[in-house]
Structure formats: C-alpha cells, structure tokens
Amino acid sequence: MKVTAHYQNTVLIILLQKRRPMTLKEITNDCRLTYHQVASCLAALKAKGYVNRIQTGLYEATEDAKLIELPPETQVRVLKQKVEELENQVKTLLMYTHSY
C-alpha cells in the first residue's frame, strides 16, 4: 500500500510528541488511520531511517528523524518541547551540583 507523505508525517509527529515507544495499535488510535495505513507508513519511515522497530509491533522515532521534513508549526512545537526538557535537566543538574 502506498501512503502519502502527509500520512507519514502524521505518524512521525505522533511518535515524536509521545517520545516513547508505541505499539502499532496505539499509533493507529492516535492517528485515526487504518492499521494497514499506519503499518505502511512505519515501513516507509523505517526505510528512511526515521523509525526503529524495537520488537514486533513496537516502534519509536529515531534521533535522526529529520524535523525539517515536518510542517514548520510542528517543528516549532517539537523543538520547544525539547528545549523545555533540556532546561529542566540543566536546572536539576545545577541544583544537584550546588548541593555538595
């Protein structure tokens, strides 16, 4: 089954936003696509190096998932989330180092 880049972006966005491994069923529910559409998207994304299959039916986005191929508003949302997480990690490390 051939799937459009839009559907692939939809699947990749879900994986990037959740930031955890997801089952094919979870992705299907979140994307509101059919099982076969999601499976085809995951196969295409895996071939591009954007998705890893951890085990049968369990997938995660790779670090190499290129944000540049996502719509600009999604790039901004995902990057803001990453920045917030990094800022929180830095604050935690600074608090930890100052406690000694």
PDB file as gemmi writes it, atoms N, CA and C in Angstrom:
CRYST1    1.000    1.000    1.000  90.00  90.00  90.00 P 1                      
ATOM      1  N   MET A   1       0.841  -1.176   0.000  1.00  0.00           N  
ATOM      2  CA  MET A   1       0.000   0.000   0.000  1.00  0.00           C  
ATOM      3  C   MET A   1       0.886   1.239   0.000  1.00  0.00           C  
ATOM      4  N   LYS A   2       0.655   2.115  -0.929  1.00  0.00           N  
ATOM      5  CA  LYS A   2       1.401   3.367  -0.995  1.00  0.00           C  
ATOM      6  C   LYS A   2       0.713   4.401  -0.104  1.00  0.00           C  
ATOM      7  N   VAL A   3       1.503   5.063   0.724  1.00  0.00           N  
ATOM      8  CA  VAL A   3       0.949   6.072   1.621  1.00  0.00           C  
ATOM      9  C   VAL A   3       1.574   7.417   1.301  1.00  0.00           C  
ATOM     10  N   THR A   4       0.826   8.460   1.548  1.00  0.00           N  
ATOM     11  CA  THR A   4       1.304   9.800   1.229  1.00  0.00           C  
ATOM     12  C   THR A   4       2.279  10.298   2.285  1.00  0.00           C  
ATOM     13  N   ALA A   5       3.028  11.295   1.902  1.00  0.00           N  
ATOM     14  CA  ALA A   5       3.967  11.930   2.839  1.00  0.00           C  
ATOM     15  C   ALA A   5       3.203  12.544   4.012  1.00  0.00           C  
ATOM     16  N   HIS A   6       1.999  13.022   3.750  1.00  0.00           N  
ATOM     17  CA  HIS A   6       1.177  13.607   4.823  1.00  0.00           C  
ATOM     18  C   HIS A   6       0.890  12.560   5.903  1.00  0.00           C  
ATOM     19  N   TYR A   7       0.504  11.355   5.501  1.00  0.00           N  
ATOM     20  CA  TYR A   7       0.240  10.298   6.474  1.00  0.00           C  
ATOM     21  C   TYR A   7       1.518   9.912   7.214  1.00  0.00           C  
ATOM     22  N   GLN A   8       2.628   9.850   6.493  1.00  0.00           N  
ATOM     23  CA  GLN A   8       3.903   9.536   7.147  1.00  0.00           C  
ATOM     24  C   GLN A   8       4.245  10.606   8.179  1.00  0.00           C  
ATOM     25  N   ASN A   9       4.035  11.864   7.828  1.00  0.00           N  
ATOM     26  CA  ASN A   9       4.292  12.954   8.776  1.00  0.00           C  
ATOM     27  C   ASN A   9       3.386  12.825   9.992  1.00  0.00           C  
ATOM     28  N   THR A  10       2.138  12.453   9.773  1.00  0.00           N  
ATOM     29  CA  THR A  10       1.197  12.288  10.878  1.00  0.00           C  
ATOM     30  C   THR A  10       1.710  11.233  11.854  1.00  0.00           C  
ATOM     31  N   VAL A  11       2.149  10.106  11.332  1.00  0.00           N  
ATOM     32  CA  VAL A  11       2.666   9.023  12.176  1.00  0.00           C  
ATOM     33  C   VAL A  11       3.937   9.466  12.888  1.00  0.00           C  
ATOM     34  N   LEU A  12       4.834  10.125  12.182  1.00  0.00           N  
ATOM     35  CA  LEU A  12       6.092  10.567  12.784  1.00  0.00           C  
ATOM     36  C   LEU A  12       5.845  11.617  13.865  1.00  0.00           C  
ATOM     37  N   ILE A  13       4.911  12.503  13.635  1.00  0.00           N  
ATOM     38  CA  ILE A  13       4.573  13.527  14.631  1.00  0.00           C  
ATOM     39  C   ILE A  13       4.104  12.872  15.928  1.00  0.00           C  
ATOM     40  N   ILE A  14       3.250  11.874  15.807  1.00  0.00           N  
ATOM     41  CA  ILE A  14       2.760  11.170  16.998  1.00  0.00           C  
ATOM     42  C   ILE A  14       3.929  10.559  17.768  1.00  0.00           C  
ATOM     43  N   LEU A  15       4.818   9.884  17.062  1.00  0.00           N  
ATOM     44  CA  LEU A  15       5.968   9.268  17.733  1.00  0.00           C  
ATOM     45  C   LEU A  15       6.886  10.306  18.366  1.00  0.00           C  
ATOM     46  N   LEU A  16       7.094  11.419  17.689  1.00  0.00           N  
ATOM     47  CA  LEU A  16       7.958  12.475  18.232  1.00  0.00           C  
ATOM     48  C   LEU A  16       7.323  13.140  19.443  1.00  0.00           C  
ATOM     49  N   GLN A  17       6.027  13.351  19.406  1.00  0.00           N  
ATOM     50  CA  GLN A  17       5.354  14.010  20.516  1.00  0.00           C  
ATOM     51  C   GLN A  17       5.273  13.115  21.745  1.00  0.00           C  
ATOM     52  N   LYS A  18       5.014  11.836  21.542  1.00  0.00           N  
ATOM     53  CA  LYS A  18       4.908  10.903  22.674  1.00  0.00           C  
ATOM     54  C   LYS A  18       6.271  10.614  23.292  1.00  0.00           C  
ATOM     55  N   ARG A  19       7.319  10.651  22.466  1.00  0.00           N  
ATOM     56  CA  ARG A  19       8.693  10.471  22.937  1.00  0.00           C  
ATOM     57  C   ARG A  19       8.892   9.167  23.717  1.00  0.00           C  
ATOM     58  N   ARG A  20       8.199   8.139  23.268  1.00  0.00           N  
ATOM     59  CA  ARG A  20       8.336   6.813  23.869  1.00  0.00           C  
ATOM     60  C   ARG A  20       7.968   5.783  22.809  1.00  0.00           C  
ATOM     61  N   PRO A  21       8.402   4.548  22.992  1.00  0.00           N  
ATOM     62  CA  PRO A  21       7.987   3.512  22.054  1.00  0.00           C  
ATOM     63  C   PRO A  21       6.470   3.335  22.098  1.00  0.00           C  
ATOM     64  N   MET A  22       5.891   3.087  20.939  1.00  0.00           N  
ATOM     65  CA  MET A  22       4.447   2.904  20.847  1.00  0.00           C  
ATOM     66  C   MET A  22       4.135   1.668  20.019  1.00  0.00           C  
ATOM     67  N   THR A  23       3.019   1.042  20.356  1.00  0.00           N  
ATOM     68  CA  THR A  23       2.576  -0.095  19.564  1.00  0.00           C  
ATOM     69  C   THR A  23       1.882   0.418  18.310  1.00  0.00           C  
ATOM     70  N   LEU A  24       1.797  -0.455  17.337  1.00  0.00           N  
ATOM     71  CA  LEU A  24       1.114  -0.104  16.103  1.00  0.00           C  
ATOM     72  C   LEU A  24      -0.344   0.267  16.403  1.00  0.00           C  
ATOM     73  N   LYS A  25      -0.957  -0.436  17.337  1.00  0.00           N  
ATOM     74  CA  LYS A  25      -2.352  -0.158  17.718  1.00  0.00           C  
ATOM     75  C   LYS A  25      -2.490   1.236  18.331  1.00  0.00           C  
ATOM     76  N   GLU A  26      -1.559   1.613  19.209  1.00  0.00           N  
ATOM     77  CA  GLU A  26      -1.602   2.954  19.817  1.00  0.00           C  
ATOM     78  C   GLU A  26      -1.465   4.040  18.755  1.00  0.00           C  
ATOM     79  N   ILE A  27      -0.536   3.839  17.840  1.00  0.00           N  
ATOM     80  CA  ILE A  27      -0.325   4.823  16.781  1.00  0.00           C  
ATOM     81  C   ILE A  27      -1.579   4.925  15.917  1.00  0.00           C  
ATOM     82  N   THR A  28      -2.162   3.772  15.593  1.00  0.00           N  
ATOM     83  CA  THR A  28      -3.385   3.753  14.790  1.00  0.00           C  
ATOM     84  C   THR A  28      -4.491   4.546  15.475  1.00  0.00           C  
ATOM     85  N   ASN A  29      -4.666   4.350  16.774  1.00  0.00           N  
ATOM     86  CA  ASN A  29      -5.701   5.081  17.514  1.00  0.00           C  
ATOM     87  C   ASN A  29      -5.430   6.577  17.547  1.00  0.00           C  
ATOM     88  N   ASP A  30      -4.176   6.959  17.767  1.00  0.00           N  
ATOM     89  CA  ASP A  30      -3.831   8.382  17.849  1.00  0.00           C  
ATOM     90  C   ASP A  30      -3.921   9.082  16.499  1.00  0.00           C  
ATOM     91  N   CYS A  31      -3.591   8.371  15.437  1.00  0.00           N  
ATOM     92  CA  CYS A  31      -3.567   8.975  14.099  1.00  0.00           C  
ATOM     93  C   CYS A  31      -4.921   8.940  13.408  1.00  0.00           C  
ATOM     94  N   ARG A  32      -5.777   8.064  13.889  1.00  0.00           N  
ATOM     95  CA  ARG A  32      -7.077   7.846  13.240  1.00  0.00           C  
ATOM     96  C   ARG A  32      -6.919   7.405  11.789  1.00  0.00           C  
ATOM     97  N   LEU A  33      -5.900   6.577  11.557  1.00  0.00           N  
ATOM     98  CA  LEU A  33      -5.685   5.956  10.258  1.00  0.00           C  
ATOM     99  C   LEU A  33      -5.960   4.467  10.419  1.00  0.00           C  
ATOM    100  N   THR A  34      -6.052   3.758   9.306  1.00  0.00           N  
ATOM    101  CA  THR A  34      -6.268   2.324   9.402  1.00  0.00           C  
ATOM    102  C   THR A  34      -4.974   1.628   9.807  1.00  0.00           C  
ATOM    103  N   TYR A  35      -5.122   0.420  10.279  1.00  0.00           N  
ATOM    104  CA  TYR A  35      -3.976  -0.398  10.675  1.00  0.00           C  
ATOM    105  C   TYR A  35      -3.000  -0.530   9.509  1.00  0.00           C  
ATOM    106  N   HIS A  36      -3.534  -0.807   8.321  1.00  0.00           N  
ATOM    107  CA  HIS A  36      -2.675  -1.011   7.154  1.00  0.00           C  
ATOM    108  C   HIS A  36      -1.986   0.281   6.713  1.00  0.00           C  
ATOM    109  N   GLN A  37      -2.672   1.405   6.847  1.00  0.00           N  
ATOM    110  CA  GLN A  37      -2.043   2.689   6.511  1.00  0.00           C  
ATOM    111  C   GLN A  37      -0.878   2.974   7.449  1.00  0.00           C  
ATOM    112  N   VAL A  38      -1.090   2.759   8.745  1.00  0.00           N  
ATOM    113  CA  VAL A  38      -0.031   3.007   9.723  1.00  0.00           C  
ATOM    114  C   VAL A  38       1.129   2.039   9.509  1.00  0.00           C  
ATOM    115  N   ALA A  39       0.820   0.771   9.257  1.00  0.00           N  
ATOM    116  CA  ALA A  39       1.876  -0.211   9.014  1.00  0.00           C  
ATOM    117  C   ALA A  39       2.705   0.178   7.786  1.00  0.00           C  
ATOM    118  N   SER A  40       2.051   0.658   6.740  1.00  0.00           N  
ATOM    119  CA  SER A  40       2.766   1.099   5.533  1.00  0.00           C  
ATOM    120  C   SER A  40       3.606   2.339   5.816  1.00  0.00           C  
ATOM    121  N   CYS A  41       3.057   3.265   6.588  1.00  0.00           N  
ATOM    122  CA  CYS A  41       3.808   4.477   6.961  1.00  0.00           C  
ATOM    123  C   CYS A  41       5.044   4.100   7.760  1.00  0.00           C  
ATOM    124  N   LEU A  42       4.888   3.209   8.726  1.00  0.00           N  
ATOM    125  CA  LEU A  42       6.022   2.795   9.552  1.00  0.00           C  
ATOM    126  C   LEU A  42       7.100   2.112   8.718  1.00  0.00           C  
ATOM    127  N   ALA A  43       6.688   1.298   7.757  1.00  0.00           N  
ATOM    128  CA  ALA A  43       7.666   0.645   6.882  1.00  0.00           C  
ATOM    129  C   ALA A  43       8.430   1.679   6.064  1.00  0.00           C  
ATOM    130  N   ALA A  44       7.713   2.679   5.537  1.00  0.00           N  
ATOM    131  CA  ALA A  44       8.365   3.732   4.751  1.00  0.00           C  
ATOM    132  C   ALA A  44       9.289   4.577   5.629  1.00  0.00           C  
ATOM    133  N   LEU A  45       8.840   4.914   6.836  1.00  0.00           N  
ATOM    134  CA  LEU A  45       9.648   5.716   7.751  1.00  0.00           C  
ATOM    135  C   LEU A  45      10.877   4.936   8.229  1.00  0.00           C  
ATOM    136  N   LYS A  46      10.720   3.631   8.420  1.00  0.00           N  
ATOM    137  CA  LYS A  46      11.858   2.793   8.809  1.00  0.00           C  
ATOM    138  C   LYS A  46      12.892   2.759   7.692  1.00  0.00           C  
ATOM    139  N   ALA A  47      12.430   2.659   6.467  1.00  0.00           N  
ATOM    140  CA  ALA A  47      13.346   2.641   5.319  1.00  0.00           C  
ATOM    141  C   ALA A  47      14.110   3.958   5.195  1.00  0.00           C  
ATOM    142  N   LYS A  48      13.488   5.060   5.612  1.00  0.00           N  
ATOM    143  CA  LYS A  48      14.135   6.378   5.568  1.00  0.00           C  
ATOM    144  C   LYS A  48      15.041   6.617   6.779  1.00  0.00           C  
ATOM    145  N   GLY A  49      14.968   5.733   7.780  1.00  0.00           N  
ATOM    146  CA  GLY A  49      15.796   5.889   8.975  1.00  0.00           C  
ATOM    147  C   GLY A  49      15.178   6.749  10.052  1.00  0.00           C  
ATOM    148  N   TYR A  50      13.881   7.013   9.970  1.00  0.00           N  
ATOM    149  CA  TYR A  50      13.218   7.871  10.950  1.00  0.00           C  
ATOM    150  C   TYR A  50      12.576   7.091  12.087  1.00  0.00           C  
ATOM    151  N   VAL A  51      12.420   5.782  11.902  1.00  0.00           N  
ATOM    152  CA  VAL A  51      11.736   4.949  12.888  1.00  0.00           C  
ATOM    153  C   VAL A  51      12.524   3.663  13.090  1.00  0.00           C  
ATOM    154  N   ASN A  52      12.593   3.225  14.336  1.00  0.00           N  
ATOM    155  CA  ASN A  52      13.166   1.922  14.665  1.00  0.00           C  
ATOM    156  C   ASN A  52      12.061   0.997  15.126  1.00  0.00           C  
ATOM    157  N   ARG A  53      12.145  -0.260  14.716  1.00  0.00           N  
ATOM    158  CA  ARG A  53      11.247  -1.267  15.259  1.00  0.00           C  
ATOM    159  C   ARG A  53      11.981  -1.929  16.406  1.00  0.00           C  
ATOM    160  N   ILE A  54      11.491  -1.736  17.606  1.00  0.00           N  
ATOM    161  CA  ILE A  54      12.142  -2.273  18.799  1.00  0.00           C  
ATOM    162  C   ILE A  54      11.879  -3.772  18.905  1.00  0.00           C  
ATOM    163  N   GLN A  55      10.650  -4.142  18.673  1.00  0.00           N  
ATOM    164  CA  GLN A  55      10.243  -5.539  18.611  1.00  0.00           C  
ATOM    165  C   GLN A  55       8.990  -5.586  17.759  1.00  0.00           C  
ATOM    166  N   THR A  56       8.469  -6.740  17.515  1.00  0.00           N  
ATOM    167  CA  THR A  56       7.294  -6.852  16.661  1.00  0.00           C  
ATOM    168  C   THR A  56       6.172  -5.984  17.198  1.00  0.00           C  
ATOM    169  N   GLY A  57       5.723  -5.042  16.368  1.00  0.00           N  
ATOM    170  CA  GLY A  57       4.598  -4.181  16.728  1.00  0.00           C  
ATOM    171  C   GLY A  57       4.933  -3.016  17.628  1.00  0.00           C  
ATOM    172  N   LEU A  58       6.201  -2.785  17.950  1.00  0.00           N  
ATOM    173  CA  LEU A  58       6.594  -1.687  18.842  1.00  0.00           C  
ATOM    174  C   LEU A  58       7.624  -0.810  18.137  1.00  0.00           C  
ATOM    175  N   TYR A  59       7.317   0.470  18.017  1.00  0.00           N  
ATOM    176  CA  TYR A  59       8.129   1.398  17.227  1.00  0.00           C  
ATOM    177  C   TYR A  59       8.461   2.653  18.017  1.00  0.00           C  
ATOM    178  N   GLU A  60       9.592   3.286  17.632  1.00  0.00           N  
ATOM    179  CA  GLU A  60       9.965   4.575  18.208  1.00  0.00           C  
ATOM    180  C   GLU A  60      10.643   5.407  17.129  1.00  0.00           C  
ATOM    181  N   ALA A  61      10.564   6.725  17.289  1.00  0.00           N  
ATOM    182  CA  ALA A  61      11.243   7.634  16.366  1.00  0.00           C  
ATOM    183  C   ALA A  61      12.736   7.600  16.659  1.00  0.00           C  
ATOM    184  N   THR A  62      13.548   7.684  15.620  1.00  0.00           N  
ATOM    185  CA  THR A  62      14.996   7.710  15.799  1.00  0.00           C  
ATOM    186  C   THR A  62      15.435   9.139  16.085  1.00  0.00           C  
ATOM    187  N   GLU A  63      16.645   9.258  16.581  1.00  0.00           N  
ATOM    188  CA  GLU A  63      17.216  10.579  16.798  1.00  0.00           C  
ATOM    189  C   GLU A  63      17.463  11.283  15.473  1.00  0.00           C  
ATOM    190  N   ASP A  64      17.576  10.489  14.420  1.00  0.00           N  
ATOM    191  CA  ASP A  64      17.830  11.048  13.100  1.00  0.00           C  
ATOM    192  C   ASP A  64      16.557  11.513  12.394  1.00  0.00           C  
ATOM    193  N   ALA A  65      15.408  11.354  13.060  1.00  0.00           N  
ATOM    194  CA  ALA A  65      14.155  11.790  12.431  1.00  0.00           C  
ATOM    195  C   ALA A  65      14.315  13.270  12.084  1.00  0.00           C  
ATOM    196  N   LYS A  66      14.235  13.570  10.833  1.00  0.00           N  
ATOM    197  CA  LYS A  66      14.524  14.928  10.379  1.00  0.00           C  
ATOM    198  C   LYS A  66      13.318  15.835  10.557  1.00  0.00           C  
ATOM    199  N   LEU A  67      13.447  16.769  11.459  1.00  0.00           N  
ATOM    200  CA  LEU A  67      12.361  17.717  11.696  1.00  0.00           C  
ATOM    201  C   LEU A  67      12.099  18.600  10.487  1.00  0.00           C  
ATOM    202  N   ILE A  68      13.103  18.750   9.656  1.00  0.00           N  
ATOM    203  CA  ILE A  68      12.965  19.653   8.510  1.00  0.00           C  
ATOM    204  C   ILE A  68      11.884  19.189   7.542  1.00  0.00           C  
ATOM    205  N   GLU A  69      11.562  17.895   7.543  1.00  0.00           N  
ATOM    206  CA  GLU A  69      10.533  17.393   6.652  1.00  0.00           C  
ATOM    207  C   GLU A  69       9.133  17.550   7.228  1.00  0.00           C  
ATOM    208  N   LEU A  70       9.040  17.974   8.476  1.00  0.00           N  
ATOM    209  CA  LEU A  70       7.745  18.188   9.096  1.00  0.00           C  
ATOM    210  C   LEU A  70       7.276  19.615   8.817  1.00  0.00           C  
ATOM    211  N   PRO A  71       5.975  19.847   8.934  1.00  0.00           N  
ATOM    212  CA  PRO A  71       5.486  21.212   8.747  1.00  0.00           C  
ATOM    213  C   PRO A  71       6.141  22.158   9.759  1.00  0.00           C  
ATOM    214  N   PRO A  72       6.362  23.420   9.383  1.00  0.00           N  
ATOM    215  CA  PRO A  72       7.062  24.368  10.269  1.00  0.00           C  
ATOM    216  C   PRO A  72       6.428  24.494  11.655  1.00  0.00           C  
ATOM    217  N   GLU A  73       5.103  24.521  11.733  1.00  0.00           N  
ATOM    218  CA  GLU A  73       4.468  24.671  13.054  1.00  0.00           C  
ATOM    219  C   GLU A  73       4.749  23.458  13.940  1.00  0.00           C  
ATOM    220  N   THR A  74       4.879  22.296  13.342  1.00  0.00           N  
ATOM    221  CA  THR A  74       5.209  21.093  14.105  1.00  0.00           C  
ATOM    222  C   THR A  74       6.664  21.126  14.536  1.00  0.00           C  
ATOM    223  N   GLN A  75       7.540  21.598  13.671  1.00  0.00           N  
ATOM    224  CA  GLN A  75       8.956  21.738  14.022  1.00  0.00           C  
ATOM    225  C   GLN A  75       9.094  22.607  15.256  1.00  0.00           C  
ATOM    226  N   VAL A  76       8.412  23.734  15.259  1.00  0.00           N  
ATOM    227  CA  VAL A  76       8.494  24.675  16.381  1.00  0.00           C  
ATOM    228  C   VAL A  76       7.978  24.022  17.658  1.00  0.00           C  
ATOM    229  N   ARG A  77       6.837  23.344  17.574  1.00  0.00           N  
ATOM    230  CA  ARG A  77       6.241  22.718  18.759  1.00  0.00           C  
ATOM    231  C   ARG A  77       7.174  21.650  19.334  1.00  0.00           C  
ATOM    232  N   VAL A  78       7.709  20.800  18.479  1.00  0.00           N  
ATOM    233  CA  VAL A  78       8.589  19.722  18.945  1.00  0.00           C  
ATOM    234  C   VAL A  78       9.878  20.291  19.524  1.00  0.00           C  
ATOM    235  N   LEU A  79      10.464  21.289  18.849  1.00  0.00           N  
ATOM    236  CA  LEU A  79      11.712  21.879  19.340  1.00  0.00           C  
ATOM    237  C   LEU A  79      11.512  22.628  20.649  1.00  0.00           C  
ATOM    238  N   LYS A  80      10.388  23.320  20.807  1.00  0.00           N  
ATOM    239  CA  LYS A  80      10.104  23.994  22.084  1.00  0.00           C  
ATOM    240  C   LYS A  80      10.023  22.986  23.216  1.00  0.00           C  
ATOM    241  N   GLN A  81       9.386  21.865  22.949  1.00  0.00           N  
ATOM    242  CA  GLN A  81       9.277  20.823  23.962  1.00  0.00           C  
ATOM    243  C   GLN A  81      10.652  20.281  24.338  1.00  0.00           C  
ATOM    244  N   LYS A  82      11.513  20.078  23.340  1.00  0.00           N  
ATOM    245  CA  LYS A  82      12.866  19.587  23.611  1.00  0.00           C  
ATOM    246  C   LYS A  82      13.664  20.605  24.420  1.00  0.00           C  
ATOM    247  N   VAL A  83      13.536  21.887  24.089  1.00  0.00           N  
ATOM    248  CA  VAL A  83      14.239  22.946  24.812  1.00  0.00           C  
ATOM    249  C   VAL A  83      13.790  22.966  26.271  1.00  0.00           C  
ATOM    250  N   GLU A  84      12.490  22.868  26.506  1.00  0.00           N  
ATOM    251  CA  GLU A  84      11.971  22.857  27.881  1.00  0.00           C  
ATOM    252  C   GLU A  84      12.538  21.680  28.670  1.00  0.00           C  
ATOM    253  N   GLU A  85      12.593  20.517  28.034  1.00  0.00           N  
ATOM    254  CA  GLU A  85      13.128  19.344  28.714  1.00  0.00           C  
ATOM    255  C   GLU A  85      14.608  19.516  29.034  1.00  0.00           C  
ATOM    256  N   LEU A  86      15.368  20.081  28.105  1.00  0.00           N  
ATOM    257  CA  LEU A  86      16.789  20.317  28.352  1.00  0.00           C  
ATOM    258  C   LEU A  86      16.993  21.356  29.455  1.00  0.00           C  
ATOM    259  N   GLU A  87      16.178  22.407  29.460  1.00  0.00           N  
ATOM    260  CA  GLU A  87      16.281  23.416  30.519  1.00  0.00           C  
ATOM    261  C   GLU A  87      16.011  22.794  31.883  1.00  0.00           C  
ATOM    262  N   ASN A  88      15.025  21.924  31.951  1.00  0.00           N  
ATOM    263  CA  ASN A  88      14.721  21.248  33.209  1.00  0.00           C  
ATOM    264  C   ASN A  88      15.861  20.345  33.648  1.00  0.00           C  
ATOM    265  N   GLN A  89      16.491  19.665  32.698  1.00  0.00           N  
ATOM    266  CA  GLN A  89      17.638  18.823  33.035  1.00  0.00           C  
ATOM    267  C   GLN A  89      18.799  19.651  33.551  1.00  0.00           C  
ATOM    268  N   VAL A  90      19.044  20.804  32.925  1.00  0.00           N  
ATOM    269  CA  VAL A  90      20.127  21.690  33.361  1.00  0.00           C  
ATOM    270  C   VAL A  90      19.843  22.197  34.777  1.00  0.00           C  
ATOM    271  N   LYS A  91      18.621  22.623  35.035  1.00  0.00           N  
ATOM    272  CA  LYS A  91      18.261  23.100  36.376  1.00  0.00           C  
ATOM    273  C   LYS A  91      18.466  22.012  37.420  1.00  0.00           C  
ATOM    274  N   THR A  92      18.067  20.806  37.085  1.00  0.00           N  
ATOM    275  CA  THR A  92      18.224  19.691  38.011  1.00  0.00           C  
ATOM    276  C   THR A  92      19.702  19.423  38.276  1.00  0.00           C  
ATOM    277  N   LEU A  93      20.513  19.437  37.234  1.00  0.00           N  
ATOM    278  CA  LEU A  93      21.944  19.213  37.415  1.00  0.00           C  
ATOM    279  C   LEU A  93      22.598  20.329  38.220  1.00  0.00           C  
ATOM    280  N   LEU A  94      22.178  21.565  37.976  1.00  0.00           N  
ATOM    281  CA  LEU A  94      22.744  22.681  38.747  1.00  0.00           C  
ATOM    282  C   LEU A  94      22.366  22.580  40.222  1.00  0.00           C  
ATOM    283  N   MET A  95      21.135  22.205  40.483  1.00  0.00           N  
ATOM    284  CA  MET A  95      20.724  22.035  41.877  1.00  0.00           C  
ATOM    285  C   MET A  95      21.497  20.921  42.533  1.00  0.00           C  
ATOM    286  N   TYR A  96      21.732  19.858  41.796  1.00  0.00           N  
ATOM    287  CA  TYR A  96      22.467  18.715  42.312  1.00  0.00           C  
ATOM    288  C   TYR A  96      23.922  19.086  42.601  1.00  0.00           C  
ATOM    289  N   THR A  97      24.559  19.817  41.699  1.00  0.00           N  
ATOM    290  CA  THR A  97      25.967  20.171  41.898  1.00  0.00           C  
ATOM    291  C   THR A  97      26.143  21.209  43.005  1.00  0.00           C  
ATOM    292  N   HIS A  98      25.157  22.086  43.196  1.00  0.00           N  
ATOM    293  CA  HIS A  98      25.255  23.103  44.242  1.00  0.00           C  
ATOM    294  C   HIS A  98      24.962  22.555  45.626  1.00  0.00           C  
ATOM    295  N   SER A  99      24.401  21.362  45.685  1.00  0.00           N  
ATOM    296  CA  SER A  99      24.066  20.795  46.986  1.00  0.00           C  
ATOM    297  C   SER A  99      25.296  20.153  47.659  1.00  0.00           C  
ATOM    298  N   TYR A 100      26.402  20.056  46.919  1.00  0.00           N  
ATOM    299  CA  TYR A 100      27.631  19.491  47.500  1.00  0.00           C  
ATOM    300  C   TYR A 100      28.518  20.527  48.072  1.00  0.00           C  
TER     301      TYR A 100                                                      
END                                                                             
